[in-house]
């Protein structure tokens, strides 16, 4: 599954829409996706969204689409 992760780069700052960043990762489950992010980054997680096949197809149309690997 592909998950879209919404996060803040600086964990000490309060989340704001203007500073929210997203990335895509591949994981077998939502708990595994959360674990991967927490083990490999110090980001302030806001939301993790499981993408359907249709959503992945839509996201891939964006030239900046890239699945992050750790």
Secondary structure, DSSP 4 states (H G I P E B T S, - for coil): -EEEEEEES-TTSPP-GGG-EEEEEE-SSHHHHHHHHHHH---EEEEEEEPPHHHHHHHHTSTT--EE--
